[in-house]
Amino acid sequence: MNTHVNSTNQPLSIKEKIGYALGDGAANIAWRGVATFLLIFYTDVFGIAPAVVGVLMLVARSSDGLSDVFMGIVGDRTKSKYGKFRPWILWTAIPLGAILSLLFTTPDLSNEGKVIYAYTTYILFTLIYTANNIPYGALMAVMTGNDKERTSLGSYRMVGAFTGGMIVQGALLYLVATFGNVNPSIQLEQITADSYLVTVSAPNDVPNANIKTKNGIASFQWEDANFEDQSITPSKSFLMEADFEYTFSVTGEENLTQESFSIINQKKGYSTAIYVMSVFLTLFMFITFYTTKERIAPPKRQKTDLGTDFKDLLNNRPWFVLLLIGLLFNIYNSIKQGIVVIYFTHYLNDQLLAASYMIALTIASIGGAMITASLGKKFGKKKLFIYALLFSAIVNALLFFCGTADIVAIFTLGIISEFASAIFPTLFFAMLGDVADYSEYTNGRRATGLVYSAGSFATKFGGGIAAAIIGFVLSAYHYDGLDHTTIEGAIPGIKMLMSWVPALIGVVAAGLMYLYPLNDKFLERINIELNKRRSLEENNSQADVLEEVL
């Protein structure tokens, strides 16, 4: 009698939790890589206007909601010896790595061709990510029936997610610099203590060269008459022809040497760096598949009925509340992530410092995810969610008052805000499992994949809205990543996007959480009742088998 109960509620092994966590590490190599770098890649490297990028991401992710629901339905109806959800992790591992690589590949196309290519690869990315991530998220709910163990598994998952994010956010810019290095010839003539005349050339054509000093502080000005009428400057992207000498003046830094300068082929650097990341993504997905196990199935007497599944979902109030809150906090997170590289590149004038900032925030995120389970036991999931989101938003808003010299303050505020914000995605996915339990408790039916489609929809559609907000705000300030003259005027918008714009959205999300009806006492009652039902069902099943034998 107790065998069935114990099998669904027994503690999960550390090996299985780590294996599951690696899946979100892999997913976040893709998702955080796209959320953090794709916008600046499209605007500053591929040469697409920010408003066009904003519309692209909004359109692609708006239509993606249907694929999320469809994938939830397909997952619930998948039958294989591996279970319902694990097979999709295996089947999509290689396609997800491949489409991520194509997303950061820059074919030589016209402006219209670039937009078509971007739409095609981005939409394919969202579809394949859906086929991978909804089954991955639903897997959490069928690995264990214990809501406390599920919260612990959620903490492991978020540690894996933030580690994957740290890998891509911390290493990508350095990999771009390494793989994109063009080994230029540099001639340096010092004019005054902080001004120089520099001439550079490269042995091969560089279609998207970026030249800067290591500290990123110096200002550049063309000295070649051929470039006087061009809107670009050497500190931004420009076409560099093989063996042609480019001369410009550099001011604002002292003690510069030839080794102080670097010229990077950004197109080659980004593409090669992402290819490397894609290999790790695929390997991590394989590990997740081989180390996890599904233990909970729908009630044996449950008939396949799509209409009933949708009716149950539409009458599931906790699911609706989580869907809306998940959408808002993903807008909050995605704006914060999507503006970081632009903020450090154009406001602080130090792009590589963005990598250090993102690593610091990811370490803080891991800390926040690790303490979520213990804090959840103390405060309850609902209260903890509200407290964490409000605190994170208020602290993040203070970034608006930081100047270019306030590096310590920027890092400190960012770390504190991120530590708190790491708590709510950890809780969100565990709470979706609770919602699936609530549906089974209320209706006697379980559609785990359909319930978890809310998580993927909120993540992707929220990210699309965030990208549109970033694109529209930058366009309102006339930002053009290939035109240095527009950058200074866009600084107020960049600061807003880094601080109070996401904070306002976070406060609204925290307020809506008061509508969520599942508290810890109710969840405990649900868990006890479902264990009784599963035990009775197992006993009835065993009795049926015995009757057939006799």
Long-range contacts (C-beta under 8 A, 24 or more apart in sequence): 1-535, 1-538, 1-539, 2-535, 3-538, 4-534, 4-535, 4-537, 4-538, 5-531, 5-534, 5-535, 7-295, 8-144, 8-145, 8-146, 8-295, 8-296, 8-531, 8-534, 9-144, 9-145, 9-146, 9-149, 9-531, 10-144, 10-146, 11-146, 11-149, 12-143, 12-144, 12-149, 12-152, 12-153, 15-291, 16-143, 16-291, 16-292, 16-293, 17-152, 17-153, 17-156, 18-156, 18-160, 18-291, 19-287, 19-288, 19-290, 19-291, 19-292, 20-139, 20-140, 20-143, 20-153, 20-156, 20-157, 20-160, 20-288, 20-291, 20-292, 21-156, 21-157, 21-159, 21-160, 21-161, 21-163, 22-160, 22-284, 22-285, 22-287, 22-288, 22-291, 23-89, 23-136, 23-139, 23-157, 23-160, 23-284, 23-285, 23-288, 23-292, 24-136, 24-157, 24-158, 24-160, 24-161, 24-164, 25-160, 25-161, 25-163, 25-164, 25-167, 25-284, 26-93, 26-96, 26-164, 26-280, 26-281, 26-282, 26-283, 26-284, 26-285, 26-288, 27-129, 27-132, 27-133, 27-136, 27-161, 27-164, 27-281, 28-160, 28-161, 28-162, 28-164, 28-165, 28-168, 29-100, 29-164, 29-165, 29-167, 29-168, 29-277, 29-278, 29-280, 29-281, 29-284, 30-96, 30-100, 30-125, 30-129, 30-281, 31-129, 31-459, 31-463, 32-164, 32-165, 32-168, 32-169, 32-337, 33-100, 33-168, 33-169, 33-172, 33-274, 33-277, 34-100, 34-103, 34-125, 35-334, 35-337, 35-338, 35-463, 36-168, 36-169, 36-337, 36-338, 36-340, 36-341, 36-358, 37-104, 37-168, 37-172, 37-270, 37-341, 38-103, 38-104, 38-122, 39-338, 39-342, 39-467, 39-470, 39-471, 40-341, 40-342, 40-345, 40-481, 41-104, 41-270, 42-118, 43-479, 43-480, 43-481, 43-482, 44-236, 44-237, 44-266, 44-481, 44-482, 45-106, 45-208, 45-237, 45-266, 45-267, 45-270, 46-106, 46-114, 46-118, 47-111, 47-114, 47-237, 47-482, 48-111, 48-114, 48-115, 48-118, 49-475, 49-480, 50-470, 50-471, 50-474, 50-475, 50-479, 50-480, 50-481, 51-471, 51-472, 51-475, 52-115, 52-471, 53-118, 53-467, 53-471, 54-467, 54-468, 54-469, 54-470, 54-471, 54-472, 54-475, 55-468, 55-471, 56-115, 56-118, 56-119, 56-122, 57-122, 57-463, 57-464, 57-467, 57-468, 57-471, 58-464, 58-465, 58-467, 58-468, 59-119, 59-464, 60-119, 60-122, 60-123, 60-126, 60-464, 61-126, 61-460, 61-461, 61-463, 61-464, 61-465, 61-467, 62-461, 62-464, 63-123, 64-126, 64-127, 64-130, 64-457, 64-460, 64-461, 64-464, 65-457, 65-461, 67-126, 67-127, 67-130, 68-130, 68-134, 68-453, 68-454, 68-456, 68-457, 68-460, 69-450, 69-453, 69-457, 71-130, 71-131, 71-134, 71-135, 71-449, 71-453, 71-456, 72-134, 72-138, 72-447, 72-449, 72-450, 72-451, 72-452, 72-453, 73-306, 73-309, 73-449, 73-450, 74-449, 75-134, 75-135, 75-138, 75-448, 75-449, 76-298, 76-309, 76-447, 76-448, 76-449, 76-450, 77-304, 78-135, 82-289, 82-294, 83-142, 83-293, 83-294, 84-135, 84-138, 84-142, 84-294, 84-297, 84-448, 84-449, 85-135, 85-136, 85-138, 85-139, 85-142, 85-294, 85-448, 85-449, 86-135, 86-139, 86-289, 86-292, 86-293, 86-294, 87-135, 88-131, 88-132, 88-134, 88-135, 88-136, 89-132, 89-135, 89-136, 89-139, 89-285, 89-288, 89-289, 90-285, 90-286, 90-289, 91-131, 92-128, 92-131, 92-132, 92-285, 93-132, 93-281, 93-282, 93-285, 93-286, 93-289, 94-282, 95-128, 96-128, 96-129, 96-132, 96-281, 96-282, 96-285, 97-278, 97-279, 97-281, 97-282, 98-278, 99-124, 99-125, 99-128, 100-125, 100-274, 100-277, 100-278, 100-281, 101-271, 101-274, 101-275, 101-278, 103-274, 104-270, 104-271, 104-274, 105-271, 106-208, 106-267, 106-270, 106-271, 108-207, 126-460, 129-456, 129-460, 130-456, 130-460, 132-285, 133-456, 133-459, 134-449, 134-452, 134-453, 134-455, 134-456, 135-449, 136-288, 137-429, 137-432, 137-452, 137-455, 137-456, 138-448, 138-449, 138-451, 138-452, 139-292, 139-294, 140-429, 140-430, 140-433, 141-296, 141-432, 141-433, 141-436, 141-437, 141-448, 141-451, 141-452, 142-294, 142-295, 142-296, 142-297, 142-448, 143-292, 143-293, 143-294, 143-295, 143-296, 144-295, 144-296, 145-295, 145-296, 145-437, 145-527, 145-530, 145-531, 145-534, 146-527, 147-430, 147-433, 147-434, 147-437, 147-523, 147-524, 147-527, 148-373, 148-377, 150-430, 150-433, 150-434, 151-372, 151-373, 151-376, 151-381, 151-426, 151-427, 151-430, 152-373, 153-430, 154-372, 154-373, 154-426, 154-427, 154-429, 154-430, 155-369, 155-370, 155-372, 155-373, 155-426, 157-426, 157-429, 158-365, 158-366, 158-368, 158-369, 158-372, 158-422, 158-425, 158-426, 159-366, 159-369, 159-370, 161-369, 161-425, 162-362, 162-365, 162-366, 162-369, 162-422, 163-362, 163-366, 164-284, 165-358, 165-362, 165-365, 166-358, 166-359, 166-362, 166-363, 166-366, 167-277, 167-280, 168-277, 169-355, 169-358, 169-359, 169-362, 170-355, 170-356, 170-358, 170-359, 170-362, 171-273, 171-355, 172-273, 172-274, 172-277, 172-355, 173-341, 173-351, 173-352, 173-354, 173-355, 174-352, 174-355, 175-269, 175-272, 175-273, 175-276, 176-264, 176-266, 176-269, 176-270, 176-273, 177-262, 177-264, 177-269, 177-352, 178-269, 178-273, 179-268, 179-269, 179-272, 179-273, 180-264, 180-265, 180-266, 180-267, 180-268, 180-269, 180-270, 180-272, 181-262, 181-263, 181-264, 181-265, 181-269, 182-206, 182-209, 182-240, 182-263, 182-264, 182-265, 184-261, 184-263, 186-258, 186-261, 187-258, 188-256, 188-257, 188-258, 188-261, 190-256, 191-249, 193-254, 194-251, 194-252, 194-253, 194-254, 195-249, 195-250, 195-251, 196-249, 196-250, 196-251, 196-256, 197-223, 197-247, 197-248, 197-249, 197-250, 198-247, 198-248, 198-249, 198-250, 198-261, 199-245, 199-246, 199-247, 200-245, 200-246, 200-261, 200-263, 201-243, 201-244, 201-245, 201-246, 202-240, 202-242, 202-243, 202-263, 203-242, 203-243, 204-242, 205-239, 205-240, 205-241, 205-242, 206-239, 206-240, 206-263, 206-265, 207-239, 207-265, 207-267, 208-237, 208-239, 208-265, 208-266, 208-267, 209-237, 209-238, 209-239, 209-240, 209-263, 209-264, 209-265, 209-266, 210-235, 210-236, 210-237, 210-263, 210-264, 210-266, 211-235, 211-261, 211-262, 211-263, 211-264, 212-261, 212-262, 212-351, 213-250, 213-253, 213-256, 213-260, 213-261, 213-262, 214-260, 214-261, 214-262, 215-253, 215-260, 215-350, 216-349, 216-350, 216-351, 216-352, 216-353, 217-252, 217-253, 217-349, 217-350, 218-250, 218-251, 218-252, 218-253, 218-256, 219-250, 219-251, 219-252, 220-248, 220-249, 220-250, 221-248, 221-249, 221-251, 222-247, 222-248, 223-247, 223-248, 223-249, 224-248, 231-482, 231-483, 231-484, 231-485, 232-482, 232-483, 232-484, 233-484, 235-484, 236-481, 236-482, 236-483, 236-484, 237-266, 237-481, 237-482, 298-440, 298-445, 298-446, 298-447, 298-448, 299-440, 299-444, 299-445, 299-446, 299-533, 299-537, 300-537, 300-541, 301-537, 302-444, 302-445, 302-446, 308-445, 309-445, 309-447, 309-450, 310-450, 312-439, 312-442, 312-443, 312-445, 312-447, 313-439, 313-447, 313-450, 313-451, 316-435, 316-438, 316-439, 316-442, 316-451, 317-517, 318-431, 318-434, 318-435, 318-438, 318-516, 318-517, 318-518, 319-432, 319-435, 319-439, 319-451, 319-454, 321-512, 321-513, 321-515, 321-516, 321-517, 322-428, 322-431, 322-432, 322-435, 322-454, 322-516, 323-454, 323-457, 323-458, 324-512, 325-428, 325-509, 325-512, 325-513, 325-516, 326-428, 326-454, 326-455, 326-458, 326-459, 326-462, 327-457, 327-458, 327-461, 327-462, 327-465, 328-462, 328-505, 328-506, 328-508, 328-509, 328-512, 329-389, 329-421, 329-424, 329-425, 329-428, 329-462, 329-505, 329-506, 329-509, 330-458, 330-459, 330-461, 330-462, 330-463, 330-466, 331-462, 331-463, 331-465, 331-466, 331-469, 331-502, 331-505, 332-389, 332-393, 332-421, 332-502, 332-503, 332-505, 332-506, 332-509, 333-421, 333-425, 333-462, 333-466, 333-502, 334-462, 334-463, 334-465, 334-466, 334-467, 335-466, 335-469, 335-470, 335-497, 335-501, 335-502, 335-505, 336-396, 336-421, 336-498, 336-502, 338-463, 338-466, 338-467, 338-470, 339-470, 339-494, 339-497, 339-498, 340-498, 342-474, 342-494, 343-494, 343-495, 343-497, 343-498, 346-487, 346-490, 346-491, 346-494, 347-404, 347-491, 347-494, 347-495, 347-498, 348-404, 348-407, 348-410, 349-404, 353-407, 357-410, 357-411, 357-414, 360-411, 360-414, 360-415, 361-414, 361-415, 361-418, 362-418, 364-415, 364-416, 364-418, 364-419, 364-422, 365-418, 365-419, 365-421, 365-422, 366-422, 367-419, 367-422, 368-418, 368-419, 368-420, 368-421, 368-422, 368-423, 368-426, 369-422, 369-423, 369-426, 371-423, 372-422, 372-423, 372-426, 372-427, 375-423, 376-427, 380-519, 380-520, 381-427, 381-430, 381-431, 381-434, 381-520, 382-513, 382-516, 382-518, 382-519, 384-423, 384-427, 385-423, 385-424, 385-427, 385-428, 385-510, 385-513, 385-516, 386-510, 386-513, 386-514, 388-420, 388-421, 388-423, 388-424, 389-420, 389-421, 389-424, 389-506, 389-507, 389-509, 389-510, 389-513, 390-506, 390-507, 390-510, 391-420, 392-417, 392-418, 392-419, 392-420, 392-421, 392-424, 392-506, 393-417, 393-502, 393-503, 393-504, 393-505, 393-506, 393-507, 393-510, 394-503, 394-507, 395-420, 396-421, 396-499, 396-500, 396-502, 396-503, 396-506, 397-499, 397-500, 397-503, 397-504, 398-499, 399-495, 399-498, 399-499, 400-495, 400-496, 400-498, 400-499, 400-500, 421-506, 428-455, 429-455, 431-516, 431-518, 434-518, 434-523, 434-526, 435-518, 437-523, 437-526, 437-527, 437-530, 438-518, 438-526, 440-530, 441-526, 441-529, 441-530, 469-497, 469-501, 470-497, 473-497, 473-501
